[in-house]
Amino acid sequence: MPLVCNGSAVIRCSHSGTVTVIPGQQRLKAGGQAVLVESDLMRAAIAGCTNTDARAGQVPCLRIVSVTAGLARRLKAGGEAVVLEDASGRTSSTPPGSFSISNAGQTRLRAS
């Protein structure tokens, strides 16, 4: 079972940009910090994306536009599915980019 992500999770776009996520709920915690839910990802900002060659039609990743995998089926916080370390999805870049999680931010709570 994958780990549940908290506010310390390390999330990057496919062009090495950093995704900054602020947990919107504070009731369920893991590793001393609030766990992330899907809407947290959808509100997240992306900075430092290297997909910036305007002459080639590139537009950098600025936000996450969809989560296509890695949400818990049973564990919820505030009525929303929590984010798991295997979460992935699309970003707002052109051509389309993606995001992935390299560190869940905690090592104890797992879910599926």
C-alpha positions as a Python dict, from the first residue, in 0.01 Angstrom:
ca = {
    (1, 'M'): (0, 0, 0),
    (2, 'P'): (129, 348, -84),
    (3, 'L'): (201, 614, 174),
    (4, 'V'): (-44, 900, 236),
    (5, 'C'): (98, 1244, 146),
    (6, 'N'): (109, 1530, 393),
    (7, 'G'): (196, 1899, 364),
    (8, 'S'): (569, 1814, 345),
    (9, 'A'): (530, 1600, 33),
    (10, 'V'): (774, 1670, -251),
    (11, 'I'): (579, 1716, -573),
    (12, 'R'): (728, 1819, -909),
    (13, 'C'): (607, 1878, -1260),
    (14, 'S'): (759, 1678, -1544),
    (15, 'H'): (986, 1977, -1622),
    (16, 'S'): (1134, 1993, -1268),
    (17, 'G'): (907, 2269, -1138),
    (18, 'T'): (811, 2265, -772),
    (19, 'V'): (446, 2219, -676),
    (20, 'T'): (354, 2412, -361),
    (21, 'V'): (59, 2254, -182),
    (22, 'I'): (-110, 2391, 129),
    (23, 'P'): (-337, 2145, 311),
    (24, 'G'): (-692, 2274, 331),
    (25, 'Q'): (-801, 2045, 612),
    (26, 'Q'): (-642, 2004, 954),
    (27, 'R'): (-829, 1711, 1111),
    (28, 'L'): (-638, 1414, 969),
    (29, 'K'): (-264, 1429, 1023),
    (30, 'A'): (29, 1203, 944),
    (31, 'G'): (386, 1270, 1045),
    (32, 'G'): (268, 1571, 1244),
    (33, 'Q'): (119, 1752, 943),
    (34, 'A'): (-220, 1760, 775),
    (35, 'V'): (-266, 1510, 494),
    (36, 'L'): (-335, 1629, 141),
    (37, 'V'): (-668, 1583, -38),
    (38, 'E'): (-750, 1615, -407),
    (39, 'S'): (-867, 1978, -390),
    (40, 'D'): (-531, 2074, -234),
    (41, 'L'): (-359, 1958, -552),
    (42, 'M'): (-607, 2145, -772),
    (43, 'R'): (-530, 2471, -584),
    (44, 'A'): (-152, 2420, -590),
    (45, 'A'): (86, 2656, -766),
    (46, 'I'): (384, 2540, -972),
    (47, 'A'): (705, 2745, -984),
    (48, 'G'): (1035, 2692, -1162),
    (49, 'C'): (903, 2490, -1456),
    (50, 'T'): (1167, 2476, -1732),
    (51, 'N'): (917, 2432, -2017),
    (52, 'T'): (967, 2794, -2124),
    (53, 'D'): (1079, 2811, -2489),
    (54, 'A'): (811, 3046, -2628),
    (55, 'R'): (959, 3019, -2981),
    (56, 'A'): (878, 2648, -2971),
    (57, 'G'): (526, 2719, -2842),
    (58, 'Q'): (603, 2603, -2490),
    (59, 'V'): (403, 2732, -2194),
    (60, 'P'): (528, 2644, -1844),
    (61, 'C'): (335, 2445, -1587),
    (62, 'L'): (154, 2686, -1355),
    (63, 'R'): (-102, 2456, -1190),
    (64, 'I'): (-237, 2103, -1177),
    (65, 'V'): (-546, 2054, -1395),
    (66, 'S'): (-632, 1690, -1322),
    (67, 'V'): (-549, 1402, -1090),
    (68, 'T'): (-573, 1076, -1283),
    (69, 'A'): (-431, 829, -1029),
    (70, 'G'): (-323, 795, -668),
    (71, 'L'): (-628, 894, -464),
    (72, 'A'): (-732, 670, -174),
    (73, 'R'): (-1051, 474, -234),
    (74, 'R'): (-1152, 447, 131),
    (75, 'L'): (-955, 695, 342),
    (76, 'K'): (-1106, 1042, 334),
    (77, 'A'): (-1048, 1372, 511),
    (78, 'G'): (-1316, 1639, 509),
    (79, 'G'): (-1518, 1420, 273),
    (80, 'E'): (-1241, 1405, 10),
    (81, 'A'): (-1007, 1127, -92),
    (82, 'V'): (-656, 1166, 46),
    (83, 'V'): (-357, 1188, -188),
    (84, 'L'): (-124, 888, -207),
    (85, 'E'): (245, 886, -298),
    (86, 'D'): (166, 729, -638),
    (87, 'A'): (-60, 1019, -741),
    (88, 'S'): (-18, 1160, -1089),
    (89, 'G'): (-202, 1373, -1337),
    (90, 'R'): (-182, 1661, -1585),
    (91, 'T'): (-49, 2014, -1552),
    (92, 'S'): (-141, 2331, -1741),
    (93, 'S'): (164, 2339, -1968),
    (94, 'T'): (186, 2331, -2347),
    (95, 'P'): (262, 2070, -2460),
    (96, 'P'): (76, 1888, -2180),
    (97, 'G'): (290, 1806, -1878),
    (98, 'S'): (238, 1593, -1572),
    (99, 'F'): (317, 1586, -1201),
    (100, 'S'): (451, 1317, -971),
    (101, 'I'): (538, 1277, -605),
    (102, 'S'): (892, 1182, -504),
    (103, 'N'): (841, 1191, -126),
    (104, 'A'): (515, 1155, 67),
    (105, 'G'): (637, 1369, 357),
    (106, 'Q'): (580, 1094, 616),
    (107, 'T'): (660, 723, 653),
    (108, 'R'): (387, 560, 863),
    (109, 'L'): (33, 604, 733),
    (110, 'R'): (-53, 394, 428),
    (111, 'A'): (-381, 357, 240),
    (112, 'S'): (-527, 217, -79),
}
